[in-house]
Amino acid sequence: MRIEQVDAAGRPEIVGACYEILRAAHAVDHPDEPPTSRRMFEGRLEKSWNGDPREVWVAVGEGDDGVVGWSLLNLPSADNRHLASFDVMVRLDRERQGLGTALLRHVAARARDEGRGLLASWARDGSRGEAFARSRGATGGIAQVSRVLELDESASARLGELRAGAEAAAAGYRLVSWIAPTPEEYLDQVAAIRNALADAPHDAIWHPPSWHAERVRKLDRWIERRGTRMYTVAAWHEDGGDIAGLTEVGVDPDVPDWGYQELTAVARAHRGHRLGLLLKVTMQEWLAEAEPQLRRILTGNAGANEHMIAINEALGYRVLGAPSRSWEFGVADVLGA
C-alpha cells in the first residue's frame, strides 16, 4: 500500500473511487441523513470557501486493488492556524488492517510540517469513527444534535400561529430576502451578523473566524460554484437601519428533496424580539413556494444551544439519530503513538 497526493480537479477517476468509499461509509454511519452528492463532494476536495489550502491523499492497494482509502487535510490560513481539520475514510472491505492508522499518521505528519499542533475531525456517537478516535486517545467536543423537519401538512399548519406570536414581539423590524449572492448594500451587515455568532456554544479549540465584506463575497462565490441555491431571510431594524439577524437554507439541485439549514443568528442587541422564530417561519413559507419539491430540512445545533433548539422544536423539528461531535487529536500524540 502506498499513500500519494492527488490533484482532485485532474483525476476524476480517483475522485469517483473516493466518493464511493464515502457513500458506503455514510450508509452505515448516517443511514437516516441525505447522501452527499458527487458535486458537493468534489467541492469539499477543492480549496475551502476562503481559499484555505486542502490536500487530498489516497491510499492505493497492491495490484488491481485500487483506492482503498483517502484523507482530506484542511489547513486554515487566516483563522485557527494552530490546528488542521481532516477526514479519513477506508473502504469497508479493508477496515481493521491498519489503513486508517496509516492515513491518520500521514495527516499528522503533514500537520506538523505546517506548524499545527492539533488535529480535529468529526464523528457520530456510536459510529466506527468515534471508536477509531477513542482508540487513538482523541478528546471529544460539544455534542451537535441533528434534527429534521418533515415538510408536511402539520408543519404548514403550525406556521400561522407561530408567525402571529413572533410578529407581535418583532414590532419595528421588517424582513428582506435574497438568493445568493448577497446584495452589495448588505455585505458589511451580513459580516457583522456572522461575527455575532461568536458567542454561540463552540469547542474551545476552535476560534470563531473574523468576518468582513470580502469574506462574504468569497463565500458567495464558493456557493455559486457548487450550484447550491442559498436562500436568505434577514430582519431589518427600521430605527437603527441595520440587519438584526438572518437565517439561511441551501438546496443542492442533486438532492432536491432536502434543504440544509445553514446560519441562523441574531445580534445580541436585538435578541428577545422572537426574530429567530419569525425568520425561520418566513423562510419555511418562502421555500414552500420556491422549492415545492422539498420534503425535509436538516439542521444541527450544539446541545447547549437551548434557545435555538426551542425554536426548532416549536417548528416541528425532531431529533435525527445520535449526536455528532468533533474529536481533538494532539499531533505529537499521534506521531508518538
C-alpha positions in Angstrom: 0.0 0.0 0.0 1.3 3.5 -0.9 -0.1 6.9 0.1 0.1 9.6 -2.6 -1.2 13.1 -3.1 -3.7 13.7 -5.9 -5.0 16.8 -7.7 -8.7 16.2 -7.4 -9.5 18.5 -10.3 -7.4 16.5 -12.7 -8.2 12.9 -11.5 -12.0 12.3 -11.9 -11.5 8.5 -11.7 -9.7 8.9 -8.3 -12.4 11.3 -7.0 -15.0 8.8 -8.1 -13.4 6.0 -6.1 -13.1 8.2 -3.0 -16.7 9.2 -3.4 -17.9 5.6 -3.5 -15.9 5.0 -0.2 -17.7 7.9 1.3 -21.1 6.8 0.1 -20.6 3.3 1.6 -19.5 4.7 4.9 -22.3 7.2 5.0 -24.9 4.4 4.5 -23.5 2.6 7.6 -23.0 5.6 9.9 -25.6 8.0 8.8 -28.4 5.9 7.2 -31.1 8.5 8.2 -29.4 11.5 6.6 -29.3 12.5 2.9 -26.2 11.4 1.0 -23.6 13.9 -0.1 -23.9 14.5 -3.8 -20.9 14.0 -6.1 -20.9 17.7 -6.9 -20.8 18.7 -3.2 -18.1 16.1 -2.6 -15.9 17.4 -5.4 -16.3 20.9 -3.8 -15.1 19.6 -0.5 -11.9 18.4 -2.1 -11.1 21.8 -3.6 -9.8 24.8 -1.7 -12.2 26.0 1.1 -14.6 28.8 0.5 -12.0 31.4 1.7 -9.0 29.9 -0.2 -7.6 27.7 2.6 -5.4 25.0 1.1 -6.7 21.4 1.1 -4.7 18.3 0.4 -6.2 15.1 -0.9 -4.2 11.9 -0.3 -5.2 8.4 -1.4 -4.1 5.0 -0.2 -3.6 2.7 -3.2 -3.5 -1.1 -2.7 -1.4 -3.6 -4.4 -2.1 -4.9 -7.9 -5.7 -4.2 -9.0 -7.0 -3.3 -5.5 -7.2 0.4 -6.5 -8.0 3.1 -4.0 -8.5 1.5 -0.5 -8.7 4.8 1.5 -8.3 8.5 1.4 -7.7 11.5 3.6 -8.6 15.2 3.2 -6.5 17.8 5.2 -7.7 21.3 5.6 -5.1 23.9 6.7 -6.7 27.2 7.9 -4.6 30.1 6.7 -6.3 33.2 8.3 -8.0 31.9 11.5 -7.3 28.9 13.7 -3.7 28.5 12.4 -2.9 26.3 15.5 -4.9 23.4 14.1 -5.8 21.4 11.0 -9.0 19.6 10.3 -9.2 16.3 8.4 -11.3 13.4 7.2 -10.0 9.8 6.9 -12.0 7.1 5.1 -11.2 3.5 4.5 -13.0 1.1 2.1 -15.3 -1.1 4.1 -13.7 -4.3 2.9 -10.3 -3.1 4.0 -11.1 -2.0 7.5 -9.1 -3.2 10.6 -6.0 -3.6 8.5 -4.1 -0.6 9.8 -5.0 1.7 6.8 -6.9 4.2 8.9 -4.0 4.5 11.3 -1.5 4.9 8.5 -3.6 7.7 6.9 -4.0 9.4 10.3 -0.3 9.3 11.0 0.3 10.7 7.5 -2.1 13.6 8.1 -0.5 14.3 11.5 3.0 14.4 9.8 1.7 16.9 7.3 0.1 19.0 10.0 3.3 19.0 12.0 5.2 20.1 8.8 2.8 23.1 8.5 3.3 24.1 12.2 0.0 22.8 13.5 -0.2 21.2 17.0 -3.8 20.0 16.9 -5.9 17.9 14.5 -9.7 17.9 14.5 -12.3 15.7 12.9 -16.0 14.8 13.3 -17.7 11.5 14.1 -21.2 10.5 15.2 -21.6 9.0 18.6 -21.6 5.2 18.4 -20.1 5.2 14.9 -16.9 3.5 13.7 -15.4 7.0 13.5 -16.0 7.5 17.3 -14.5 4.1 18.1 -11.4 5.0 16.0 -11.0 8.4 17.6 -11.2 7.0 21.1 -8.8 4.2 20.4 -6.2 6.9 19.4 -6.7 8.9 22.5 -8.7 11.7 21.0 -10.8 14.1 23.1 -14.5 14.6 22.3 -16.0 18.1 21.9 -19.5 19.5 22.4 -22.4 17.3 21.1 -24.1 18.5 18.0 -27.6 17.2 17.6 -29.1 16.8 14.2 -32.8 17.4 13.7 -35.1 17.1 10.7 -38.4 18.9 9.8 -40.8 17.0 7.7 -42.5 19.5 5.4 -46.0 18.0 5.6 -49.4 19.5 6.3 -48.9 19.5 10.0 -45.7 21.6 9.6 -47.6 24.1 7.4 -50.5 24.3 9.9 -48.2 25.5 12.7 -46.9 28.5 10.8 -49.8 30.9 11.1 -50.0 30.8 14.9 -46.2 30.9 15.2 -46.0 33.9 12.9 -48.7 35.8 14.8 -46.9 35.4 18.1 -43.5 36.3 16.6 -44.7 39.4 14.7 -46.3 40.8 17.9 -42.9 40.7 19.6 -41.0 42.0 16.5 -42.5 45.4 16.0 -40.1 47.8 14.4 -38.4 45.2 12.2 -39.1 44.4 8.6 -38.0 41.4 6.6 -35.8 41.4 3.5 -34.8 38.3 1.4 -32.5 37.3 -1.4 -31.0 34.3 -3.1 -27.1 34.3 -3.1 -25.1 36.3 -3.9 -25.6 38.8 -1.1 -26.6 42.2 -2.3 -23.8 44.7 -2.1 -25.6 47.0 0.2 -25.9 44.2 2.8 -22.3 42.8 2.7 -21.0 44.6 5.7 -24.0 43.9 7.8 -24.1 40.2 6.9 -20.5 40.1 8.0 -21.4 41.7 11.3 -24.2 39.1 11.9 -21.7 36.3 11.2 -19.4 37.8 13.8 -22.3 37.9 16.2 -22.4 34.1 16.1 -19.1 34.1 18.0 -21.0 33.8 21.3 -22.8 30.6 20.3 -21.6 27.4 22.0 -18.5 26.0 20.3 -15.5 23.8 21.1 -12.7 25.5 23.0 -10.1 24.6 20.4 -11.9 26.4 17.6 -11.8 30.2 17.4 -14.7 31.9 15.6 -13.4 33.5 12.4 -13.4 37.2 11.8 -15.8 38.2 9.0 -15.8 41.2 6.7 -17.4 42.1 3.4 -14.8 40.4 1.2 -15.1 37.1 3.1 -18.9 37.2 2.5 -18.2 37.7 -1.3 -15.8 34.7 -1.3 -18.4 32.5 0.4 -21.0 33.5 -2.1 -18.7 32.7 -5.0 -17.9 29.3 -3.5 -21.6 28.6 -3.1 -22.2 29.6 -6.7 -19.5 27.3 -8.0 -21.2 24.4 -6.1 -24.5 25.2 -7.8 -26.3 25.5 -4.4 -29.4 27.7 -4.2 -28.9 29.6 -1.0 -31.9 31.4 0.4 -31.6 34.2 3.0 -34.2 35.9 5.1 -33.0 38.9 7.2 -34.6 41.2 9.8 -34.0 44.9 9.2 -34.2 47.2 12.2 -36.1 50.2 11.0 -35.0 52.6 13.7 -31.3 51.6 13.7 -31.0 51.0 10.0 -29.1 47.7 10.3 -29.6 44.0 9.9 -30.5 42.5 13.2 -30.5 38.8 12.3 -30.8 36.3 9.4 -31.3 32.7 8.5 -30.1 30.7 5.5 -31.2 27.5 3.9 -29.4 25.8 1.0 -30.8 23.4 -1.6 -28.5 21.1 -3.5 -30.0 20.5 -7.0 -28.7 17.0 -7.0 -30.5 16.2 -3.7 -33.6 18.3 -4.4 -35.9 17.0 -1.7 -33.7 18.0 1.2 -33.0 21.5 2.4 -29.9 22.3 4.6 -30.3 24.8 7.3 -27.1 26.9 7.4 -26.6 30.0 9.6 -29.3 31.4 11.9 -28.1 34.3 14.1 -29.5 37.4 15.8 -27.2 40.2 17.0 -27.1 40.4 20.8 -28.6 43.9 20.9 -31.7 42.6 19.1 -32.4 39.4 21.0 -35.6 39.0 22.9 -37.9 40.0 20.0 -38.5 36.5 18.7 -36.7 37.3 15.5 -35.2 33.9 15.2 -38.6 32.3 15.1 -40.0 34.9 12.7 -37.1 34.5 10.3 -37.4 30.7 10.2 -41.2 30.8 9.8 -40.8 33.2 6.9 -38.1 31.0 5.3 -40.3 28.0 5.5 -43.2 29.8 3.8 -40.9 31.1 1.1 -39.4 27.6 0.4 -42.9 26.2 0.1 -43.4 28.4 -2.9 -39.8 28.5 -4.4 -38.9 24.8 -3.8 -42.2 22.9 -3.7 -40.3 19.6 -4.1 -38.7 19.9 -0.7 -39.8 17.3 1.7 -37.3 17.8 4.6 -35.0 20.3 6.1 -31.9 19.2 8.1 -30.4 21.3 10.8 -27.9 20.8 13.7 -27.4 22.6 17.0 -25.0 22.4 19.8 -26.7 20.5 22.7 -26.2 23.6 24.9 -28.0 26.0 22.5 -31.3 25.8 24.3 -32.8 28.9 22.6 -32.4 27.7 19.0 -33.5 24.2 20.0 -36.7 25.6 21.4 -37.4 27.4 18.2 -36.8 24.3 16.1 -39.0 22.2 18.3 -41.8 24.8 18.0 -41.5 24.5 14.2 -41.8 20.7 14.5 -38.2 19.5 14.1 -37.4 16.1 15.7 -34.1 14.6 16.7 -32.4 12.6 13.9 -30.1 9.9 15.1 -27.3 10.1 17.6 -25.3 13.3 18.1 -22.0 14.1 16.4 -19.1 15.8 17.9 -15.6 17.0 17.0 -12.6 14.9 18.1 -9.3 16.6 19.0 -6.0 14.8 18.3 -2.6 16.0 19.5 -0.3 15.9 16.5 2.6 14.9 18.8 0.5 12.2 20.4 -0.5 10.7 17.1 3.1 10.6 15.8 4.5 9.3 19.1 2.0 6.5 19.4 
